[in-house]
């Protein structure tokens, strides 16, 4: 499998550029700052970096509202800086994945500025425009994920435009062939600059229902979602018509055709639909996306049953594609807080990362996950996230996971010499990179050791998976590749656990994984709290 494509089984380290490293003293991270810290990233033993948006933007949604797909926002640097970043990453053996936000633009994009002027200009149909109902109300009941109506009135056209997210993020009309081609041309621009992959934001939102049919109501007991909370009105509907339309498949095939013109590049789709696992299966495969990920493990549910059901459902549905897992990202509460509570033990963070990295698939690791950073508590007056400001206090937004990286245990964490755009929490300073580098057994050191351990086991990178029927709180599964069978057992609780396991009979425990380890004794597995066992199963 030395010829396996780089992305299959890869560990992809997500960098949120605003919060990684500030190089010019303006309190905001930038591309030169990333370059400065790439040696650290390479030292983690990961395979690639994914950089969240750095494109020209008014920053209403912190870069996910793009005003120019082919330029770097001056806040982050220049195209030359990006080229230097790619060159250094490649020299360090790191692949480079960048975000592409295809379904919508910023309202400051030149396309939208032209489109909104009239109904008969060259870009008139490049966005989703619709006439009002006879009483002047919006054309249907679609809602924005960020709260409220998904339609905004434009007096110059006397029409509404669709925005599935912020009002300042109008949706492109992918039913228009010129929109599809212009989008693909923008993707080609970055592929030609040497990027190795694309992370496709909200990729199932590209197309809308041509008939603009109302979404049906969802019963109160079913108002759960991925990426939004039950008190968000967005949860009150089945989103059958404003996203995940059948036309999207043909566009993904066109996108894959473009990517296949380049060597060793990959597309990773972010998917949030009514049945995200089914959509992942439909959207991935030899003529579609290389990988897909959803929000299934970005939820508060931290149980063996939830993980087992998620893995088994995906395995049953995804017969041709390749999954990618994530337990933290820039939109979700940090995992040690979400699953570990207010005072998680220090070694829990590495166990969680190891568990996710041991599932069949690739994995996205969010910056700071390797340090075991908890969620920051940001007071309302310091919030930056429009999502959090709108839903405060029930939902505090995404700022708590977006605070700057603590590089050193000093004020501002070595992130900047200025006032940072978000505060560096005092509780993060003892967990700084500098502090953990010097501490054997730290979350960082355990993470590094596990990455090295995983790299030497083909079954963990490429093998098939079979989840075993263990009781709470012990998760166990088997990975198998080319005759190598590996047993992986994780204690998801703080209390020690012992269980009998047929697969453990005669198995040989493996050392060197860096976690707080358990033991095998005569077909029984003994696990300390948040501990793990890896073992070779006797053939």
DRENDOTOR-681902 format. One record per residue (C-alpha): residue in one letter; x, z, y. Coordinates in steps of 0.1 Angstrom, whole numbers, padded with zeros to 4 digits, always signed. Layout:
AXZY/...
This chain:
X+0000+0000+0000/X+0030-0003+0023/X+0013-0036+0034/X-0020-0017+0044/X-0030-0024+0080/X-0018+0003+0103/X-0053+0014+0113/X-0064+0022+0077/X-0059+0059+0073/X-0043+0062+0108/X-0043+0094+0129/X-0052+0083+0164/X-0044+0107+0193/X-0068+0105+0221/X-0054+0108+0256/X-0078+0116+0285/X-0055+0103+0313/X-0070+0124+0342/X-0059+0155+0323/X-0027+0147+0304/X+0001+0147+0330/X+0002+0142+0367/X+0034+0123+0378/X+0028+0119+0416/X+0014+0153+0427/X-0022+0143+0434/X-0036+0167+0408/X-0048+0138+0386/X-0031+0126+0355/X-0018+0090+0354/X-0001+0063+0333/X+0035+0073+0343/X+0025+0108+0333/X+0015+0096+0298/X+0048+0077+0296/X+0067+0109+0304/X+0049+0127+0275/X+0050+0100+0248/X+0080+0116+0231/X+0059+0147+0225/X+0030+0126+0211/X+0053+0108+0187/X+0067+0142+0176/X+0033+0151+0163/X+0035+0126+0135/X+0005+0106+0146/X+0002+0068+0142/X-0014+0057+0175/X-0027+0067+0209/X-0062+0060+0223/X-0062+0061+0261/X-0096+0067+0277/X-0105+0043+0306/X-0079+0038+0333/X-0095+0007+0349/X-0105+0002+0385/X-0136+0024+0390/X-0154+0044+0417/X-0152+0072+0391/X-0189+0082+0391/X-0185+0087+0353/X-0147+0092+0355/X-0137+0057+0345/X-0166+0047+0321/X-0181+0029+0351/X-0157-0001+0354/X-0155-0021+0386/X-0127-0044+0374/X-0120-0048+0337/X-0086-0064+0343/X-0069-0040+0367/X-0056-0004+0367/X-0072+0020+0391/X-0046+0030+0417/X-0053+0066+0408/X-0037+0059+0374/X-0009+0035+0384/X-0005-0003+0380/X-0005-0030+0354/X+0033-0027+0354/X+0029+0009+0345/X+0006+0000+0317/X+0031-0026+0303/X+0058+0000+0304/X+0036+0025+0286/X+0029-0001+0258/X+0066-0009+0255/X+0076+0028+0252/X+0049+0036+0227/X+0059+0007+0205/X+0095+0017+0207/X+0085+0052+0195/X+0064+0036+0166/X+0031+0043+0182/X+0002+0018+0183/X-0018+0016+0215/X-0056+0017+0215/X-0076+0013+0248/X-0112+0019+0257/X-0135-0010+0263/X-0169-0003+0279/X-0188-0035+0273/X-0225-0026+0275/X-0225-0018+0312/X-0204-0020+0344/X-0201+0000+0376/X-0226-0009+0403/X-0194-0017+0423/X-0184-0045+0400/X-0184-0079+0417/X-0208-0093+0390/X-0235-0067+0399/X-0230-0070+0436/X-0238-0107+0433/X-0266-0102+0408/X-0285-0078+0429/X-0287-0101+0459/X-0314-0124+0447/X-0332-0138+0417/X-0315-0172+0419/X-0278-0167+0423/X-0252-0176+0396/X-0251-0140+0383/X-0288-0134+0387/X-0294-0130+0350/X-0262-0112+0340/X-0279-0078+0341/X-0312-0065+0327/X-0337-0071+0354/X-0375-0066+0350/X-0406-0068+0372/X-0426-0037+0379/X-0459-0030+0363/X-0489-0040+0385/X-0489-0004+0399/X-0452-0006+0409/X-0440+0017+0381/X-0410+0008+0358/X-0416-0018+0331/X-0415+0006+0302/X-0408+0042+0292/X-0371+0040+0285/X-0350+0069+0295/X-0314+0074+0306/X-0292+0095+0284/X-0281+0113+0315/X-0317+0123+0323/X-0347+0106+0338/X-0360+0071+0340/X-0336+0043+0328/X-0348+0019+0355/X-0337+0018+0391/X-0355-0002+0419/X-0336-0029+0438/X-0355-0039+0469/X-0336-0072+0475/X-0350-0086+0442/X-0381-0065+0441/X-0372-0057+0405/X-0359-0029+0384/X-0325-0029+0367/X-0318-0010+0334/X-0292+0018+0332/X-0289+0036+0299/X-0265+0061+0315/X-0260+0068+0353/X-0279+0049+0380/X-0245+0035+0390/X-0239+0020+0355/X-0262-0010+0353/X-0266-0026+0319/X-0253-0061+0313/X-0277-0087+0298/X-0259-0097+0265/X-0287-0121+0257/X-0270-0143+0283/X-0243-0164+0266/X-0221-0164+0298/X-0221-0125+0297/X-0209-0125+0261/X-0181-0150+0269/X-0170-0132+0301/X-0168-0100+0281/X-0147-0116+0254/X-0124-0131+0280/X-0118-0096+0294/X-0110-0083+0259/X-0086-0112+0254/X-0068-0102+0286/X-0058-0068+0271/X-0050-0082+0236/X-0026-0106+0252/X-0009-0076+0270/X+0000-0062+0236/X-0026-0036+0228/X-0031-0029+0192/X-0067-0018+0192/X-0099-0013+0211/X-0122+0018+0211/X-0156+0003+0219/X-0177+0027+0239/X-0214+0029+0232/X-0211-0004+0213/X-0246-0004+0199/X-0260-0004+0235/X-0250-0040+0243/X-0284-0056+0236/X-0319-0045+0245/X-0353-0055+0232/X-0363-0088+0249/X-0400-0078+0249/X-0392-0044+0266/X-0414-0025+0242/X-0420+0012+0248/X-0400+0036+0227/X-0423+0057+0205/X-0425+0095+0210/X-0405+0117+0187/X-0421+0149+0174/X-0407+0182+0188/X-0394+0193+0154/X-0373+0161+0152/X-0358+0163+0187/X-0322+0165+0177/X-0295+0140+0185/X-0259+0132+0186/X-0243+0133+0220/X-0273+0149+0237/X-0292+0182+0235/X-0328+0188+0224/X-0338+0198+0260/X-0328+0164+0273/X-0359+0142+0277/X-0338+0115+0260/X-0344+0134+0228/X-0382+0130+0231/X-0381+0093+0220/X-0371+0072+0190/X-0346+0048+0206/X-0357+0017+0187/X-0358-0007+0216/X-0332+0002+0242/X-0302-0001+0218/X-0291-0010+0183/X-0308-0044+0183/X-0302-0070+0155/X-0286-0095+0179/X-0256-0071+0182/X-0243-0081+0148/X-0237-0117+0158/X-0218-0106+0189/X-0196-0082+0168/X-0188-0112+0146/X-0177-0131+0177/X-0156-0102+0188/X-0140-0099+0154/X-0133-0136+0154/X-0114-0132+0187/X-0095-0102+0174/X-0085-0121+0142/X-0065-0145+0164/X-0041-0116+0170/X-0019-0099+0144/X-0026-0063+0133/X-0052-0054+0159/X-0083-0032+0152/X-0116-0024+0167/X-0132+0011+0165/X-0168+0013+0175/X-0185+0045+0189/X-0220+0046+0175/X-0249+0068+0184/X-0282+0055+0171/X-0313+0069+0153/X-0294+0065+0120/X-0258+0065+0131/X-0244+0064+0095/X-0265+0034+0086/X-0255+0016+0118/X-0218+0024+0111/X-0222+0007+0078/X-0239-0023+0093/X-0214-0027+0121/X-0182-0025+0100/X-0167-0049+0075/X-0145-0079+0071/X-0164-0100+0097/X-0174-0071+0120/X-0157-0040+0134/X-0127-0026+0115/X-0138+0010+0119/X-0168+0030+0132/X-0173+0066+0141/X-0203+0086+0151/X-0211+0121+0163/X-0219+0136+0129/X-0190+0161+0129/X-0193+0167+0167/X-0223+0190+0162/X-0226+0228+0161/X-0234+0226+0124/X-0203+0239+0105/X-0214+0242+0070/X-0203+0229+0036/X-0237+0213+0032/X-0235+0194+0065/X-0200+0180+0058/X-0209+0171+0022/X-0242+0155+0031/X-0225+0135+0059/X-0196+0123+0037/X-0219+0114+0008/X-0244+0096+0030/X-0217+0076+0046/X-0201+0068+0012/X-0234+0056-0001/X-0241+0034+0029/X-0207+0021+0039/X-0196-0001+0010/X-0175-0026+0030/X-0164-0009+0062/X-0139+0019+0070/X-0149+0052+0086/X-0132+0071+0114/X-0137+0108+0119/X-0136+0130+0149/X-0142+0167+0154/X-0133+0168+0191/X-0134+0144+0220/X-0138+0142+0257/X-0176+0144+0254/X-0179+0174+0231/X-0173+0211+0232/X-0138+0219+0218/X-0140+0224+0180/X-0124+0259+0177/X-0151+0272+0201/X-0179+0251+0186/X-0171+0261+0150/X-0150+0293+0155/X-0169+0312+0181/X-0154+0332+0210/X-0123+0345+0192/X-0113+0321+0165/X-0081+0330+0145/X-0050+0310+0156/X-0046+0293+0123/X-0082+0280+0122/X-0074+0251+0144/X-0048+0235+0120/X-0072+0240+0091/X-0100+0222+0109/X-0077+0193+0118/X-0064+0192+0082/X-0099+0191+0068/X-0109+0162+0090/X-0076+0144+0083/X-0082+0148+0045/X-0115+0129+0044/X-0115+0092+0035/X-0110+0073+0067/X-0090+0073+0099/X-0092+0101+0123/X-0092+0106+0161/X-0075+0138+0173/X-0083+0148+0209/X-0055+0160+0231/X-0051+0198+0229/X-0067+0200+0194/X-0032+0204+0180/X-0028+0235+0203/X-0061+0250+0192/X-0074+0250+0228/X-0108+0267+0232/X-0135+0254+0254/X-0129+0263+0291/X-0157+0281+0310/X-0160+0262+0343/X-0182+0277+0370/X-0208+0256+0385/X-0191+0252+0419/X-0161+0236+0402/X-0179+0212+0379/X-0171+0175+0383/X-0192+0160+0355/X-0225+0146+0368/X-0241+0151+0333/X-0233+0189+0335/X-0244+0192+0371/X-0278+0176+0363/X-0285+0198+0332/X-0270+0231+0344/X-0273+0259+0332/X-0286+0249+0298/X-0259+0223+0293/X-0227+0229+0312/X-0214+0193+0308/X-0182+0179+0295/X-0157+0195+0319/X-0150+0224+0296/X-0131+0201+0272/X-0115+0180+0299/X-0093+0205+0316/X-0056+0196+0320/X-0031+0199+0291/X-0011+0232+0294/X+0025+0221+0289/X+0041+0253+0301/X+0028+0289+0305/X+0029+0288+0343/X+0003+0283+0370/X-0013+0249+0366/X+0003+0247+0332/X+0031+0223+0341/X+0004+0196+0345/X+0008+0191+0383/X+0024+0205+0413/X-0008+0202+0433/X-0044+0215+0430/X-0056+0200+0396/X-0088+0181+0396/X-0102+0207+0371/X-0087+0242+0368/X-0062+0250+0341/X-0078+0280+0324/X-0057+0312+0323/X-0065+0316+0286/X-0049+0282+0279/X-0015+0292+0293/X-0004+0313+0263/X-0013+0283+0241/X+0010+0259+0260/X+0031+0234+0243/X+0063+0252+0254/X+0050+0285+0240/X+0040+0270+0207/X+0071+0250+0202/X+0090+0283+0201/X+0066+0300+0177/X+0068+0294+0140/X+0033+0294+0125/X+0017+0284+0158/X-0012+0259+0157/X+0011+0232+0170/X+0038+0238+0143/X+0011+0239+0116/X-0004+0206+0129/X+0030+0189+0128/X+0037+0201+0093/X+0004+0189+0080/X+0009+0155+0096/X+0042+0151+0078/X+0026+0164+0045/X-0003+0139+0048/X+0021+0110+0055/X+0037+0115+0021/X+0005+0115+0001/X-0011+0080-0003/X-0043+0096-0018/X-0049+0114+0015/X-0044+0082+0036/X-0062+0056+0015/X-0078+0072-0016/X-0114+0073-0027/X-0133+0106-0021/X-0156+0127-0043/X-0171+0158-0027/X-0175+0186-0053/X-0207+0207-0056/X-0192+0240-0043/X-0213+0267-0027/X-0209+0279+0009/X-0185+0285+0025/X-0160+0266+0004/X-0156+0228+0008/X-0138+0210-0019/X-0133+0173-0026/X-0111+0151-0046/X-0090+0121-0033/X-0078+0095-0057/X-0055+0065-0053/X-0037+0044-0078/X-0039+0071-0105/X-0029+0100-0082/X-0057+0126-0080/X-0056+0153-0053/X-0077+0184-0050/X-0085+0196-0014/X-0102+0229-0009/X-0110+0246+0024/X-0125+0280+0032/X-0148+0275+0062/X-0152+0313+0067/X-0130+0341+0080/X-0135+0361+0047/X-0114+0355+0016/X-0130+0335-0012/X-0125+0330-0049/X-0142+0304-0070/X-0139+0288-0104/X-0134+0251-0103/X-0130+0228-0133/X-0107+0205-0113/X-0083+0234-0107/X-0077+0239-0144/X-0041+0230-0149/X-0037+0216-0114/X-0004+0219-0096/X-0006+0235-0062/X+0013+0217-0034/X+0034+0234-0007/X+0045+0222+0027/X+0011+0215+0042/X+0017+0241+0070/X-0017+0258+0066/X-0025+0293+0056/X-0025+0286+0019/X-0044+0299-0011/X-0034+0300-0048/X-0045+0286-0081/X-0049+0310-0111/X-0062+0298-0144/X-0088+0275-0131/X-0097+0296-0101/X-0090+0290-0065/X-0082+0319-0042/X-0085+0313-0005/X-0077+0335+0025/X-0100+0332+0055/X-0098+0297+0069/X-0072+0289+0043/X-0067+0258+0022/X-0053+0246-0011/X-0040+0212-0020/X-0032+0204-0056/X-0023+0176-0079/X-0049+0173-0106/X-0035+0169-0141/X-0045+0135-0156/
